[in-house]
Amino acid sequence: MLFALAAGTAPAFFGEIAVLVVAGALIAYVFQRFGLVPIVGFLVTGVVIGPHGLGLVRDPALVDAGAEIGVVLLLFTVGIEFSLAKLARIKTLIFGGGGLQVALATLVTAGACLAFGVPGRAAVYTGLLVSLSSTVLVLKLLADAAETDTDRGQVSLGLLIFQDLAIIAMVLAVPALGGQTAGAGGVLGAFAKAGVMVAVALLLARRLMPPVLERVARTCSPELFLLTVVAICFGTAWLASALGVSLSLGAFLAGLIVSESDFSEHAMTEILPLQMLFNATFFVSVGMLLDLRFLLANAPLVLAIVAAIVVVKVGTTAAAVAALRFPAALAASVGFLLAQVGEFSFVLERTGRAAGLSPFGLGEGGSQGFITATVLLMLGTPVLNSAGRRLAARWGARARAREGARLAATEGGGHGPDLTHHVVVAGYGPAGHRLVRVLQGSGIPFLIVTLDPVAANDAEAHGLPVLRGDPSRRRTLELAGVPRAKMMVVPDDDPGAAHRILAVARELGPTMRVLVRTRFTAEADGLAHAGADRVVAEEMESIVRLFHDILETYQVAPGEMRAHEEAVRNGNYHVLRDPSAQGDGMGPCRLDADCFELRTVRVRPDTPVVGRTLRELEAVPFEVRSVRRGGRTLALDAEPRIAAGDELEIQGSAGALLEAAQWFRGAADGAGAVATRTEAPAPGRSERFQPRGDARCTHLDAIEPVERRSAGCEACERIGARWVHLRMCLTCGHVGCCDSSQHKHATAHHEATGHPLMRSLEPGETWGWCFVDGELL
């Protein structure tokens, strides 16, 4: 090959690679321009250039090799993002939910096949094929939508990990189904090898890999670091394959190994471009399997297979997720997301063919029909995913309405409505347990807000004040007394949930202090931009730092603070519950006194202070100490007019700061009129969207005269992100990015507030959309 390059001639395979990359880029670009998922573009590319299409690529082995690398790199990056701690947290999802999903899908499919006269062995074999979903496709969709850390992403990942483990046993069991000898010993041996692989990965992650990566990083050589990371990825995947474990599972374990290093984020940055390139090759290779001639000749058979698989997969997956006590909306959404058949089914199909088995017992026709249906399902997965999200949004809206009614019925229960100057603890995981014990022992009023029924029952059993509800929902936080709270703490490590909570909490309590705990320091900047006053990283010390900040704020004596720190580190919580052990009994400072002297508030576009001078604010209950704009402090004697985005340092008593909150809330947040010496007109103008005359939406009464709150996506501007298109909420004027953007803030705003309607802000576009009804306006 080197001589060919020197002579100026391209290697034989280079032309096919060029065709693959150029065609993939062009078709994916066209799909992106029309608002479609690029993955579908890659699949269509495979159909067009493959042996059953134009025949531009005739060496499927070459494409398959690139596809294998894409699978390995994708699972490697997922492992880096996930970490061993997160894996331990979802073990119930993996073995409980994943095991139940595979069992249900296999049994239901086999039962349906038997009912249609399929032989027993072929029926069970078909059930195994259908039970698997596409790890690569699902994780790619979740990553593109920034949903990997959401409940939906975590549940999906747990089910997929079990499927990747189950394929080991399936590959060994299929020959036995075909009448060949496999024996229980072979299955047990395979699981023993997998156990050895996992044990080795854990050992490397804890002991060997952190110092190795640190030593390589000290060389300051980007090339050496990238080569080392790729070597870890490929080496671990190869070792897994040698032990009989799938390449994808080995790559995932390699990512877990790297995730325990301080350089995991750097490794992710280096490997991501390679992963994106080879990942596209995988989807092209899947598209090349589709035989259009077979599809046209056997369309009824193929479409029947597709419909049957969707019904079985959605039903069994949703049932498995619901059995773990997740909401019905989430269960249905995950069911639609995992409704396709996975890439490992191709491996299992080849194994069955060698053992004399075929899908549905139909021989070669059954195999071709199954492969064609699988490719069509992968092509249709983005559509199924969108359908699942819309269905979940409808169910979620109804559930929120029921939850709001139930919470409203309990408003007199003595928690949120009766509290003021309190701490709202949003979440009650292990970290929340420790924090609440300190608050209880210090005599600081608090309220736990959690949607986890097990955690809520535990809190109530210990006599703790708890509100059952989602802390990312506006109604829940209103009932928790957030507008009257001094502080909110998000103690559990869930950055996705923390972002959703902050989005709502900052609207209701703009002067409230918010503390957030996270494991990784890399997540701190994003959470701070989202509205957190302090972000504390790492587990035990983060808990100590959280309650130290709270106790210091409430002016608890230094000696008592040290006692609390030692009690938490040593596990001596009984000291905190013993009133005689609480120092001099002085307790915290008076709750309505000057515990908070200074507070920094970022000015939002639609708030009453915008456009005012400091002289016009002399009648307000707080004092403006400084104004920062664009990184510099303005001279107060120059009488600057306050603008959106300014950071104001204000001073006042705790009661005054609660009263001051109305000046920093927008009209959509329930702020009423406030009196000043000189009333300044609100900037911009209000408009009322006019829907089409034939609009069938049932939520048109939610349209309000609204003013556009921002020139760009509000959330993206806070975190420094880019967007594709802009959408505006027709109830409050919130501006967010579209679903083609990375963060999908318009949809996130709907899910956080329940506001059902939005409109496009793109030039020349006059359409609106109802999230709940799925109707154009």
N, C-alpha and C positions, 0 to 999 in steps of 0.2 A: 504493500500500500504506500509506503514511503517513496518508493521509486516512481509510482504513478503520480504522486503529488509533485515530485521534483520535475517530472516530465510535463506537468501542466494538465494531466488528465484526471478527471474526477473518479473516485472509486465507484464500483457498480451500484452500491446501495445509496450513494449520495443523492442521486436524482429522486429516489422515492422519499427520502427524508425531506428534501426540499419541497416536493409536492405536498407532503403531509403538513409541514409547518406553514407554508404559504396558504394552502387551501383552508387550514384550520383558522388562521388569523383572519382571512377575508370573511369566511362564513360566520365566525364568532362576532366579528365587527358588525355585520349586517343584523344579526340577532340582537346584539346590544343596542343598536340604534332603534330597533323596534320594541325595545323594552322587554325582550325575552332573555331567559337565563342563558349565559354563554355555554353552559354544559350541554344544552340541547344543540347548540351550534356545532360543538365537537362531535356529538353523536351523528348528526346529519352529515358532517364532513366524512366520517367513516363510511356511511351509506353511499355517498357520492363517489369517493375515490377508491372504494374497496373492490374486491374481485367480482362482487355481484352488481356493482354499479358501472362506472366508467372504466374500471380496471387500471387506473393509474398507479396503484400500489398492488403488486402481485406477490410480495414476500410477506405474508402475515407473521412469520416467525420474527422478522425484524421489528415489526410493530409490537408484537407480544412482548419482546424483550424490553422495549421502552415502557410498555404498560406496566410490567412487573416492577420496574424501578419507580414508576409513579406511585404505585400502591405502597411500596416500601417507604418512600419519602413522606407520603401523606400520613400514614400511621405513625411514623417517627415524630412528625411535628405535633400530632394529636397527643402523643405520649409526653412530649415536652410541656405542652400547655396543661396537662392534666395533673401530674405529680402523684406520688404514692399516697399522700394524705387524702387527696380527693378520691383516689381509687378505693381506699379503705372506707370512706364515707358512703360509697354507693355499692358496697358488697351485697346488700340486700337486693338492690336493683339487679345486679349482675346475676346472682344465683337464684333469687326468688322470682323476680320478674322475667329475666331471660329464660330460665328453665321452664316457667309456666307458659311463656309465649311459644317456645319451640314445641313443647308437648301438645298444646292446644292446636297449633297450626298443623302439626303432623297428624294428630288423631282426627280432626275435622276433615282434612283433605282425604285421608285414607278412608274414612267412613263414606264420604261422598263418592269416591271412586268405586268402593265396594257396591254401593247402591246402584251404580251404572254397570255392574258386571265386570269390573276390572279385577283380575286375579289378585289374591291377597298380598303376595310379595311385591308385585308392581304397584299396588295401592300404597303400601307403606313407603316404598322407594319414592313415589311421587310426593307423598307427604313430607318426606325429608327435604326434597328439592324445594318445595314451596315454602317451607318454614324459614328459609334463610333470606335475609335482606342485603342490600348493597351497602356495605360499610363505607366504601369510597364515595359513592354518590351522596349518601345521607350526610356524612361528615363535611363534604364540600359545601352542600347547601347550608348547613348550620354555620360553617365558618364564614361563608359569604354574607350571611344575615346577622353575624355577630351574636349567634344564639348558643354557642357551645357551652357557656356557663349558665344558661337559663335552665329552669326546671325541665323544659322540653328537651333541651340539648343533653342534659345529664341523664334523663330517663332513656332517651334514644341510645346514648352511648353505652349505658349499662346493658341494654338488650343486645346491642351489636357485639359487645365484648364476649358475652356468653355464646353467641352464635359462632364467633371465631374459635372459641374453645370447643364447641360441640362438633365442629367440622372434623376434628381429629377422630372422634369416636365414629362419626358417620362414615368417613372414608374406610374405616376398618370394618364397619358393620355391613356395608353394602355387598361385599363379596359373599358374606354369609347369607344375605337375602337371596343372592343369585345361586345359592347351592354350593358355593366354594367354601373351603375350610378357613375359618378365621379364628374362632374360639375366643373365650372370655380372656384367656391369657394375653392375647395380642392387644385387646382393648385396654386391659389393666396396665400392660407394659407401656402403651402409648401415653396413658395418663401419668404414669410414673416419670416418663421422660419429660412431659410437660411440667410436672412438679419440680423436677431438677432444674429445668430452664428458668422457672420463676424464682427458685431459691438462689440460683446464680445471679440473676438480675438484681435481686434485692441486696445481695452481698456487694456486688459491684457498685450499686447506687449509694449504699451507705458508707463503704470503706474506700474503694479504689478510685472511683471516677472524679469526685470533687478535687482531690489533690492533683490528679493527672491534668484536668482541664485548667486548673490554676497555673500549673507549671508551664503548660503550652501557651496560655494567655500572656504570661510574663515575657515571652519572647517577642511580643508585639508584632508578630508576623500574621497578617490576615490569611495568607495562603496556607500556612501550617495549621492554623486553627480550623479553617474550613476542611482541610484534608483529614484532620483528626476527628472532627464531628462526623464526616462521611464514613470514615473507617469504623467508628463506633456503630453507626447505623447499619451499614452493610455487614460488618462482622457479626453483630448480634443476630441479625436476620438470618445469615447463613448458618450460624450455629444452631438456631432454632430449627431451621429446615433439616439440618443433619440429624437432629434428635426426633424428627417426625412431627414437629410443630409447624404450623403455617408460617410462611414468610411474613405475613401481615402482623400476626401476633408477636413474632420476634422483633419486628420493627417497632411495634408499640412498646414492648418491654425496653428496647433501646432508648426510646424517648423518655420513659420513666427513669431510666438510669441517669440520663443527662439532666432531667428536671430537678434532681436533688443538688445540683451544682449551682454556685452563685452566678455562673456564666450561662445559664440556660437561656436567658433572653437573647444574649449575644449569639448563641448557637442557632436559635430560631431565626434571627435576622439573616444569618449567613446562608442557611439552608433553604429559605423560603423561595427564592427565585428558581432554584433547581426543582423544587417540589411542584411549583406551578407549571413549569414546562413539561415535565414527565407526566404530571397528572392529566394534562390535556391529551397526551398520547394514549393514556388508558381509555378515555372515553371514545377516542377515534377508533381504537381497536375493537371496542364493543359494537360500535356502529357498523364496522366491516362485517360483522357476523350476520347482519340482516339480509336475507335473500328476498328481494322484492318480487321475483317471479313466483317463489313459493307462497309468499303472502297473498298475491293476487289470485293464485289458483286455489288457495285454501282459506280465503278470508273468513267464512263463517266459523270454521274450526278454530282459527287463531283468535278471533274476537271473543268466542265463547270461553276459551282458556283464559284470556285476559280478564274478562268480567268475573269469572269464577275466582281467580286468584285475588283480585281486588276485594271481593266480598269476604273471602276467607281471611285474608291478611288484616284488613281493617277490623273485622269483628274480633278475631282472636288476640291481636295485639292490644286493642282497646280493652278487652276483658282482662288481660294480664296486668295492664297498668292500673285499671280500676281496682283490681283485687288488692293492690298495694295501697289503697285508700287515697289515690290521687283524684283530683276533680275530674268529672266526666268530660269537660271541655278539653282538658289536657290529654286525657286518654284517647279521645277521638282524634285530636290533632296528631299525636304520635302514631296512631293507627294509619292515618293517611300518609304520613311521612315515610313509614316503613312498608308501604303496600306493594313495593316492587319485589322482584326476585333478585338475589345478589350474584356477584361475580363468582363466589365459591360454588354456586350451583352448577356453573360450567364445569368446574373440576369434578364435582360429584356426578354430573351427567356422564363424563368420560369414564369414570370409575364404574358406573353402572353398566355402560355399554360393554366394557370389557368383561363384566360378569354376566352378560346376557339379559340385562334388564333395560327397560325403556319407559319413559314417562307415559302414564295412562295405559301401559301395556299395548301400545300401538306400533311398536317397532320403529323403523327409521322415520316414518311419518310423525310419530309421537315426539321423537327427538327434535326433528326440525320444527314442529309446531311449538314445542316448549321453548326452544332457543329463540324463535321469532317472537313469541309472546314476551319473553324476558327482555329482549331489546326494546320492544314497544313500550313495556312498562317503565323501563329506564327513561325512554324518551318522554313519557307522560308523567314522570315523577314530579317535575316542577309544577305541573297543573294540579296533580293530586295534593301536593304540598299546599298550594294556594287555597284549594277547596277546603282542606283541613283547617287552615288558619281562619278562613271565613266562618266555617261552622263553629270553631272554638270561640271566635269573637261574638257570635250570636248567643251561644250558650253562656259565655262569660258575662255578657251584658245582662242576661236574665238572672244569672247567679248573683251578680253584683246588686241587682235590684232586690232580690230576696234577702241577700246579706244586709243591705241597707235597711230594709224593713225590720229584719230581726234585731239588728243593732239598735235601731231607733226605739224598738220596744223595750230595750234594756237600758235606755239612757238614764233611768232613775236608779240604776243598780249601784251607784255610789262610787264609781271609779272616775272616768274622764270628766263628767260634768261637775264633780265636786272638788276637783284638783286644780290648783294653780301654782305657778312657780315650781313645777315638778319636773322630774326626769322621765322622758318617754324612752323605754328600752324596746327597740324595734327588733325583735327576734329573741328566742330563748333556747339557744343551743348550749353547748358546754361552756363557751365563753360568757354567754348571758347568765348562766347559773352563778358563776363566780362573781360577776359584777353585781347582780341583784343581792347576793348575800352581804356584800360590802355596803350597798346602799341601805339595806334593812338594818344592818348593825350600826350605821351612822345616823339613823333617824332622818334620812333624806327622803322626802315623798317621791314615789315613782309609780309607774304603771307599765306592765309588760304588755306588748302587743304582738301576738303570734297567731298564725293560721294553722300551726301544727297541733292537731288534737292531742297527741301524746304529751307534748311539752305543756300545753295549756292545762291538761288534767293534772300533771305533776305540780305545776305552780299552784293551782287551786287546792291540791291536797296539802300543800305546805302553808296555806292561808295567805298566799301572795295575791295582790291585785292584778288581774289579768283581763285583757280584752281580746276576745277571739275575733280575728279579722286579719286581712292582708295589709301590712303596714305600708304598702306601696299604693293603696287606694285612698283617694281623697276623703271619702265618707268615714273610713276607719280612723284616719288621723284627726278628723274633726271631732269624732266622739272621744278620742284619746286626749283631747284638750291641747293639741299642738299649738293653736293660736295663743294659749295662756301658759305654755310650758317655758321653763328657763332653758332646758337642754334636751336634746335627743341624742341617744347613743345607738349606733348600729354595730353590735359587738361581734357578730358572726361573720366569718370569712366568706362572703359571697358578693364579689364586685358587681355582678349584674343586678342583683337585688338592691344593693346599696345605691346604684345609679337611679333605679326606679323610685326608691324611697326618697332620695334627695330631690328629685324633680318635683315631687308633690309637697314635701316638707318645706322646701324653700319658698313655695308660693303661700303656704298657710302661715308660716312663722319666719318671716324674713329677718327678724332680729334675734331669733332663737339661736343658741350655740349648738352646733352639730359636730359630734365626734364619730369617726368611722374607724373600724378595725379592719385591716387586711393583712394577708400573709406576705405579699410581695411589695417591696418598695417601688417597683416599676408601675404599680397601679395607683400610687399616691397622687401623682400629678392630675390624672384624669378625675379622680374623686374630688380633689380640691377644686378643680375647675367646675365640677358639677355642683359645688356648694358646700362641701365639708369645711368646717373651720379648722379641724385638725384630723389628720389621717395617721394612725399609729399602726406600724407593721410588726409582724411576728407575734407568736401566740402568748406565752406566759408573760413576758415583759410588756407586751402590748396591753394585756388586761391590767397589770399593775399600773401602767402609765395612764390608762383610761380612768380608773377610779381615783388615782392620785390627782389628776386634773380636776375631777369632780369635787373631791374633798377640799382641794386647795381653793376652788372657786367658792365653795360654801364656807370657807374660813374655818375648817376643822383644825384643831391644834396639831402642830408638827409631830409631837410625840405620838398622838393617836394615829396619825397617818402612817408613821413607821410601823406601829403595831399591826395595822391592817395589812401592810405590805408583807410583813413576816408571816402573818397568819395565812395569807393566800399562798405564799411560796411553800409553806410547810403543811398546808392542808388543815390547819387548826381553825375551822370555821366556827366551832362551838364558842370560841372566845367572842366572836362578833355577835352571837345571839344572847350572850350573857349581859344583862344590863349593868351588873356590877363591874364588868370589865371594860366599860366605855369611858375610862378616864374620869375627868372631873364632872361629868354629867352636863356640861354646858351645851353639848350638841352643836349643830351647825348654826351659822348666823341666822338672824331673822329673815324669813323667806322673802319679805317684801322690802327689805333694806337694800343697802348698796353693795350687795355681793358682787354684782357686775357694775363696774364703773365705766368701762369702755367697751364698745362693740364696733366691729367693722362690717359695713353693709354695702353690697354692690347694688347700684341703682338699675332697676329694670326699665324698659322703654315706656311702659304704660302706667307709671306710678305718679301720684300727685306731686312729688318733689321735683319732677323733671321740668326744667324751664324756670325754676324759682331762683331768686338770689337769697343769700343768707339773711339779708335784711327782711325779706318777705317771710322768713321762717322764724322770726324772733318770738312769735306767739306759741310755737310748738313746745311740747314738754321735754325736749332733749336739746343738748347743745352740740353743734357741729364743731369738732376740734380740728379736723383736717379734711381736705379733698384731694384725692389722687386721680390723675387722668393720664392715661398712656404711659404709666411708669414714673411720672413726676408729680410732685406735690405743688398744688396751686397756692398762690398767695391769697389769703382770706381777705386782706384789706383791699384787694382789687375787686371785690364783690362779684366773683364769678357766678354765672348761671349754671346750675346743676344740670348735667346731661346724662343720658342713658350710658351705662358702662362705667360711670365714676364710682370710686370707692370712697365712702364717707366713714370717717371715724367719729362716732357719736358717743356722748356721755350722758348718763342719767341714772336714776334709781331703777330697780328692777320693775316696779310698777310703771314708771315713765317709759321704759323701753318697751313694755308690752303695749302701752298706748301708742308708742311711736310706730309700731308695726303697720298701722293703717296707712301711714305715709309711704310705705314701701310695698304696698300691695296694689295690684292693678284692679281695674273694674271687674275683670272676670273672677278675681279672687274674693269678691264680696266687700271691697272697700267702699265705704260711703263717702259723702262729700265731707271735706275738711275745711275749716275756716282759716283764712290767712288775712293779712292786711290788704293784700292786692291779689285778686283772683286772676290768674293767668289762663288763657285758653289752652285746652289740650292740643298737642301737636297732631297734625294729620286730620283726617276726616273719617267719619263712620260711613260704612256702606252696608246695604242689605242685599245679599245674594238672591237673585231671582231664578228659581229652578225652571226647567222646561215644563210646559203645560201638561205633557203626558207622563211626567215623572211618577213612578209607582211607589216611591219611598213612603214609609209610614212614620217618618221622624221629621217631617218638614217643620213641625212646631219648634224644633230645636234651633232653627235659623234665627240669629239675632243680628241687629245692626252692630257690626264689629269694625274696629280699626286694626289694620295690619300692625302687629306689634314689633316687627323687625324687618330689616331689608334682606336678611338672609336667614338660614336655619338657626334658631336661637341656641339649641343645644350644640350644634356643630361649631358655632362661633365661640362658645365657652371652652370647648376642648381643642380648638384649632384644627378641626377636621373639614374635609371638603364634601360637597353635596352635588347631586346631579340635577334634580328638579325640585321646585319648592311647592308646598301645599299649605293652605291656611285653614284652620279650624273655623267653622261657621258659627260656633257658639261663643268662643272667647277671643278669636283672632290670633291664636298661637300659630307661629310659622315653623314648619318642620320639613325635613327632607323626604323625598319619595322613597318607594320601596326599591327603586333601582340604585339608591345610594347605600353606602355601607351600613349606616346605623339605623335607617328607616324611622326617623324620629317622628314623622307624622303619624304613623301607625302606633308607635310607642305612646304618643300623647293620647290617642284614642283609648288605648288599653289602660292607661293610668287614670284617665278622667271619666271615661264612659261617654265623652262627647261623640256623637255618631257621625257627624257630617263634616266634610272638608271640600275645598275647591282648589283647582289648579291655579298657580300664580304665574305660569309660563306665558310669555307674550303671545297674544292671539288665541289663547285657549280660554273657553268660557264654561267648561264642564265642571260639575261637582260629583261627589261620590258619597254613598252611605256605607260605612263599614259594616253595619249590622245587617241591613237588608241586601247588600251587594248590588245596589241599583245606581245607575247614573242619574244625575240631577240635571 
